[in-house]
Amino acid sequence: MDENIVKRNETLARTLIRNLESRHMKGYYAPNKAEALKLALSLIPEGSSIGMGGAQSVTEIGLKKALMEGNYHFIDRDSMEDKRKAYLECYDADFFLSSANAISLDGVLVNIDGNANRVSAIAYGPRKVLFIVGMNKVAPDTEAAISRARHVAAPINAQRFPVDTPCKKTGDCMDCRSPQSICCQMLLTRFSRDPERIHVILVGEELGF
């Protein structure tokens, strides 16, 4: 990666971390995927119960694989026939892993969901929430972060799923009311009452969508 991009990401991350801390959220910076994995594992004690949403970024840094193979109770919803049971089990987990569809420079996390299992767990339930967020998801303000979530992240995510939505055909959010919409709920995480609950690892590489 160009050294000027590296410097910019580090500088931007410092600003964002200060803004997260002003919102009772703990921020960290890792320059690459390998360092992000080490940092994430240092925050999760062995023996912890762990759930996650469909976070591509968590998989990309190797965290999901490390937890499944390590001394942890990983709630693998993909291997459980009863998906509702898996989702409910995540609510009582020690950690919930997620990414963000976007994050504003002043520290607001934006997430859009179809089933709401992810956004509801972020809002309440698991004892701690750990976000893995590539610097490609940073937006200048909340309005731009919402726009990114709707017009960039959602149409890309729609391609991953067997859904018939307008954005899958056009490549852009059509503000649809499709029965298969993956944008049923939007969560803006702007503050945490518990200053120990939400942790955000910013990664100086492109991750997720």
Sequence and secondary structure as in RCSB ss.txt:
>XXXX:A:sequence
MDENIVKRNETLARTLIRNLESRHMKGYYAPNKAEALKLALSLIPEGSSIGMGGAQSVTEIGLKKALMEGNYHFI
DRDSMEDKRKAYLECYDADFFLSSANAISLDGVLVNIDGNANRVSAIAYGPRKVLFIVGMNKVAPDTEAAISRAR
HVAAPINAQRFPVDTPCKKTGDCMDCRSPQSICCQMLLTRFSRDPERIHVILVGEELGF
>XXXX:A:secstr
  HHHHHHHHHHHHHHHHHHHTTT EEEEESSHHHHHHHHHHHS TT EEEE S HHHHHTTHHHHHHHSSSEE 
 GGG S HHHHHHHHTT SEEEE  SEEETTS EEEEESSSHHHHHHHSSSSEEEEEEEGGGEESSHHHHHHHII
IIIHHHHHHHTT   HHHHHSS      TT S SEEEEE   SSTTTEEEEEESS    
